[in-house]
Amino acid sequence: MYYLNAGQHQHRRLRNALLVALAVHAALFLGIRFERDRAAERAPQIEITLATRPAQAPPDSARHAAQFDQRASGEAADRPQVTTRHSAPALDSLPLARSRALRPEQRASAAQHTLLATAAAHRAPSRERVQRELELEQLQGISPEVAQLSRELASLEAELDEQTRTYADRPRVRRLTSLAARQAADAAYLLDWRRRVEAVGNKYYPEASVRYGIYGDLRMLVVIDPNGRLDDIRILSSSGYAVLDEAAIKIVRMAAPFAPFPDELKATTDRLEIIRTWQFQENRLSSD
């Protein structure tokens, strides 16, 4: 009985000693861990900077560690605000960042919704867009007509200017016939011209007409300048005989020059056209 009690007592002492040893080791382990954490928290932090220019004398108090001594250039309050020439990223990049954070099935669903919205926008244009397209179509429909009308107007204006210049540079021509010579100056000048031509024609009547009995009528244009000089001769209607046509032209050339225009006729006329009908009869020439 004594040996049993002694064994139990010794076993109890061994168990207690083991518990005490475990408690001591745990306390030592936890204490060292806490002390290490507090030491880490209390450890001083030193900022390291790159010195660009060594100082002549060491600073009184240093805030940073560097490869050599350097004095500060100013107080912290004097430091300029950090700026940049680059603008901040656009807000359009935020949806991309958020889409990356989504799960694959969420990104697929969002992409599908975006595609459907874009397709709907293309299928259903806005009222302003439709109005602009209608106005553009109307302008495109009118534009060729307006351009064509502008070209026609420009062409007419150019033609009118050309006619005006041509008319201004063109000599003032007056045409006299037996029916048109009604003014006093025109009638008097035409009468004098007729008398002179008939006098020369009867004096130099073509011998061939008398010899061969060739007679006939012709219509001739004679152009005279203000000084009475002959400017042009043209047969408008032939007599049918070259001998008579040539004789009429020769008679007019022989009768020139004619009398100068009177002042009243010269004020309005640069060229005088006289159209007369010449009649070759038996030994006689007349003009009507």
C-alpha positions as CSV (number, residue, x, y, z in Angstrom):
1,M,0.0,0.0,0.0
2,Y,2.9,2.3,0.8
3,Y,4.6,1.6,-2.5
4,L,1.3,2.3,-4.4
5,N,0.9,5.7,-2.8
6,A,4.5,6.6,-3.3
7,G,4.2,5.8,-7.1
8,Q,1.1,7.9,-7.5
9,H,2.7,10.8,-5.7
10,Q,5.8,10.6,-7.9
11,H,3.7,10.5,-11.0
12,R,1.7,13.6,-9.9
13,R,4.9,15.5,-9.3
14,L,6.3,14.5,-12.8
15,R,3.1,15.7,-14.4
16,N,3.1,19.0,-12.6
17,A,6.7,19.6,-13.5
18,L,6.0,18.9,-17.1
19,L,3.1,21.4,-17.1
20,V,5.3,24.0,-15.5
21,A,8.0,23.4,-18.1
22,L,5.5,23.8,-20.9
23,A,4.1,27.0,-19.4
24,V,7.6,28.5,-19.0
25,H,8.5,27.6,-22.6
26,A,5.3,29.1,-23.9
27,A,5.8,32.3,-21.9
28,L,9.4,32.6,-23.1
29,F,8.3,32.1,-26.8
30,L,5.5,34.6,-26.6
31,G,7.6,37.2,-24.8
32,I,10.3,37.0,-27.4
33,R,7.8,37.3,-30.2
34,F,6.1,40.4,-28.7
35,E,9.4,42.0,-27.9
36,R,10.5,41.5,-31.5
37,D,7.4,43.0,-32.9
38,R,7.7,46.0,-30.6
39,A,11.3,46.4,-31.5
40,A,10.4,46.3,-35.1
41,E,7.8,49.0,-34.5
42,R,10.2,51.1,-32.6
43,A,13.0,50.7,-35.1
44,P,13.9,54.1,-36.6
45,Q,13.3,54.6,-40.4
46,I,16.0,56.4,-42.4
47,E,15.1,57.9,-45.8
48,I,17.8,57.5,-48.3
49,T,18.3,60.1,-51.1
50,L,20.7,60.6,-53.9
51,A,22.9,63.6,-53.4
52,T,23.7,65.5,-56.6
53,R,26.2,68.1,-55.2
54,P,28.5,67.6,-52.1
55,A,28.3,70.2,-49.3
56,Q,31.3,72.1,-48.0
57,A,30.3,71.4,-44.4
58,P,28.2,68.7,-42.9
59,P,24.6,69.7,-42.1
60,D,23.6,70.2,-38.4
61,S,20.9,67.6,-38.6
62,A,20.3,65.1,-41.4
63,R,16.9,63.7,-42.4
64,H,18.1,61.4,-45.1
65,A,21.1,59.1,-45.8
66,A,23.2,59.8,-48.9
67,Q,26.6,59.0,-50.4
68,F,28.0,62.3,-49.2
69,D,27.0,65.4,-47.2
70,Q,24.5,67.8,-48.7
71,R,22.5,70.7,-47.3
72,A,18.8,71.1,-47.9
73,S,17.7,73.8,-50.4
74,G,14.6,75.0,-48.4
75,E,11.9,74.1,-45.9
76,A,9.3,71.5,-46.6
77,A,6.7,74.2,-46.9
78,D,8.7,75.8,-49.8
79,R,8.8,72.7,-51.9
80,P,7.0,73.2,-55.2
81,Q,4.0,71.1,-55.9
82,V,4.7,68.2,-58.1
83,T,3.1,68.7,-61.5
84,T,3.1,66.8,-64.8
85,R,2.7,67.8,-68.5
86,H,0.6,64.6,-69.1
87,S,-3.1,64.7,-68.5
88,A,-4.8,62.2,-66.3
89,P,-6.1,59.1,-67.9
90,A,-9.4,59.5,-69.6
91,L,-12.5,58.3,-67.9
92,D,-13.1,55.9,-70.8
93,S,-10.4,53.6,-69.4
94,L,-12.4,53.1,-66.2
95,P,-15.0,50.8,-67.8
96,L,-12.1,48.7,-69.1
97,A,-10.6,48.4,-65.7
98,R,-13.9,47.4,-64.2
99,S,-14.5,44.9,-67.0
100,R,-11.2,43.3,-66.2
101,A,-12.3,42.9,-62.6
102,L,-15.5,41.1,-63.7
103,R,-15.7,37.3,-64.0
104,P,-15.6,35.8,-67.5
105,E,-19.3,35.2,-67.6
106,Q,-20.0,38.8,-66.4
107,R,-17.7,40.2,-69.1
108,A,-19.5,38.1,-71.8
109,S,-22.9,39.3,-70.7
110,A,-21.7,43.0,-70.6
111,A,-20.2,42.7,-74.1
112,Q,-23.5,41.2,-75.4
113,H,-25.5,44.1,-73.9
114,T,-23.1,46.6,-75.5
115,L,-23.3,45.0,-78.9
116,L,-27.1,44.9,-78.7
117,A,-27.3,48.6,-77.7
118,T,-24.9,49.6,-80.6
119,A,-26.9,47.6,-83.1
120,A,-30.2,49.2,-81.9
121,A,-28.6,52.7,-82.2
122,H,-27.7,51.9,-85.8
123,R,-31.1,50.5,-86.6
124,A,-33.0,53.5,-85.1
125,P,-31.2,56.7,-86.1
126,S,-32.1,59.8,-84.2
127,R,-34.6,62.4,-85.5
128,E,-31.8,65.0,-85.9
129,R,-29.8,62.6,-88.1
130,V,-32.8,61.8,-90.3
131,Q,-33.5,65.6,-90.7
132,R,-29.8,66.2,-91.7
133,E,-29.9,63.4,-94.2
134,L,-33.1,64.8,-95.8
135,E,-31.7,68.3,-96.0
136,L,-28.5,66.9,-97.6
137,E,-30.5,65.0,-100.2
138,Q,-32.5,68.2,-101.0
139,L,-29.4,70.2,-101.3
140,Q,-27.8,67.6,-103.5
141,G,-30.9,67.6,-105.7
142,I,-31.0,71.3,-106.1
143,S,-27.2,71.9,-106.4
144,P,-26.8,70.7,-110.1
145,E,-29.7,72.9,-111.2
146,V,-28.3,75.9,-109.4
147,A,-24.9,75.3,-110.8
148,Q,-26.3,74.9,-114.3
149,L,-28.3,78.1,-113.9
150,S,-25.3,80.0,-112.6
151,R,-23.2,78.8,-115.6
152,E,-26.0,79.9,-118.0
153,L,-26.3,83.3,-116.4
154,A,-22.5,83.7,-116.4
155,S,-22.5,82.7,-120.1
156,L,-25.3,85.2,-120.9
157,E,-23.5,88.0,-119.1
158,A,-20.3,87.3,-120.9
159,E,-22.1,87.2,-124.3
160,L,-23.9,90.4,-123.5
161,D,-20.6,92.1,-122.5
162,E,-19.0,90.8,-125.7
163,Q,-21.9,92.1,-127.8
164,T,-21.8,95.5,-126.0
165,R,-18.1,95.8,-126.7
166,T,-18.5,94.7,-130.3
167,Y,-21.4,97.1,-130.8
168,A,-19.4,99.9,-129.2
169,D,-16.4,99.2,-131.5
170,R,-18.5,98.6,-134.6
171,P,-18.9,101.5,-136.9
172,R,-22.2,103.2,-137.2
173,V,-23.7,102.0,-140.4
174,R,-26.6,103.6,-142.2
175,R,-28.3,101.9,-145.1
176,L,-30.1,103.9,-147.8
177,T,-32.5,102.6,-150.4
178,S,-35.0,104.3,-152.6
179,L,-37.7,103.7,-149.9
180,A,-35.5,104.4,-146.8
181,A,-34.2,107.8,-147.9
182,R,-36.8,110.0,-146.2
183,Q,-34.8,112.4,-144.1
184,A,-33.7,115.6,-145.8
185,A,-29.9,115.0,-145.4
186,D,-30.2,111.4,-146.5
187,A,-32.4,112.2,-149.5
188,A,-30.2,115.0,-150.6
189,Y,-27.0,113.0,-150.5
190,L,-28.6,110.0,-152.2
191,L,-30.0,112.2,-155.0
192,D,-26.5,113.8,-155.6
193,W,-24.9,110.3,-155.6
194,R,-27.4,108.9,-158.1
195,R,-27.0,111.8,-160.5
196,R,-23.2,111.4,-160.5
197,V,-23.3,107.6,-161.1
198,E,-25.9,107.9,-163.9
199,A,-23.9,110.7,-165.6
200,V,-20.7,108.6,-165.6
201,G,-22.6,105.5,-166.6
202,N,-24.3,107.1,-169.6
203,K,-21.0,108.6,-170.7
204,Y,-19.1,105.3,-170.5
205,Y,-22.0,103.0,-171.4
206,P,-20.7,99.6,-172.3
207,E,-20.2,99.1,-176.0
208,A,-20.9,95.4,-175.7
209,S,-24.4,96.1,-174.6
210,V,-25.1,98.2,-177.7
211,R,-23.1,96.0,-180.0
212,Y,-24.7,92.7,-179.0
213,G,-28.0,94.0,-177.7
214,I,-27.4,92.8,-174.1
215,Y,-29.7,94.5,-171.6
216,G,-30.7,93.7,-168.0
217,D,-31.1,94.7,-164.4
218,L,-28.8,94.1,-161.4
219,R,-28.8,95.0,-157.7
220,M,-25.6,96.4,-156.2
221,L,-24.4,97.5,-152.8
222,V,-22.0,100.5,-152.6
223,V,-20.4,101.5,-149.2
224,I,-19.0,105.0,-148.7
225,D,-17.1,106.5,-145.7
226,P,-17.7,110.0,-144.3
227,N,-15.1,111.5,-146.6
228,G,-16.9,110.1,-149.7
229,R,-14.3,107.5,-150.4
230,L,-15.4,104.1,-151.8
231,D,-15.1,101.4,-149.2
232,D,-16.8,98.4,-150.8
233,I,-18.8,97.2,-153.8
234,R,-20.8,94.0,-154.0
235,I,-23.3,92.6,-156.6
236,L,-26.3,91.4,-154.6
237,S,-28.3,90.2,-157.5
238,S,-26.7,89.6,-160.9
239,S,-28.1,90.6,-164.3
240,G,-27.3,87.3,-165.7
241,Y,-24.5,88.8,-167.9
242,A,-21.0,89.2,-166.6
243,V,-20.4,92.0,-169.0
244,L,-23.2,94.1,-167.4
245,D,-22.1,93.3,-163.8
246,E,-18.5,94.2,-164.5
247,A,-19.6,97.4,-166.3
248,A,-21.7,98.5,-163.3
249,I,-18.7,98.0,-160.9
250,K,-16.4,99.9,-163.3
251,I,-18.9,102.8,-163.5
252,V,-19.0,103.2,-159.7
253,R,-15.2,103.1,-159.4
254,M,-14.9,105.8,-162.1
255,A,-17.5,108.0,-160.3
256,A,-15.6,107.8,-157.0
257,P,-14.7,109.7,-154.8
258,F,-18.1,111.1,-153.9
259,A,-19.0,114.1,-151.9
260,P,-18.2,114.1,-148.1
261,F,-21.1,113.5,-145.7
262,P,-22.9,116.6,-144.6
263,D,-22.5,117.5,-140.9
264,E,-26.0,116.2,-140.0
265,L,-25.2,112.8,-141.6
266,K,-21.7,112.6,-140.4
267,A,-22.8,113.1,-136.7
268,T,-24.7,109.8,-136.8
269,T,-23.0,107.7,-139.6
270,D,-19.6,106.2,-140.0
271,R,-20.4,104.0,-143.0
272,L,-23.1,104.7,-145.6
273,E,-24.5,101.8,-147.5
274,I,-26.4,102.5,-150.7
275,I,-28.4,99.7,-152.4
276,R,-29.7,100.5,-155.8
277,T,-31.1,98.6,-158.8
278,W,-29.2,99.3,-162.0
279,Q,-31.0,99.1,-165.3
280,F,-29.1,98.7,-168.5
281,Q,-31.5,99.7,-171.4
282,E,-30.9,100.7,-175.0
283,N,-28.0,103.2,-174.7
284,R,-29.1,104.3,-171.3
285,L,-28.3,103.6,-167.6
286,S,-30.7,104.4,-164.8
287,S,-30.8,103.4,-161.1
288,D,-33.9,103.2,-158.9
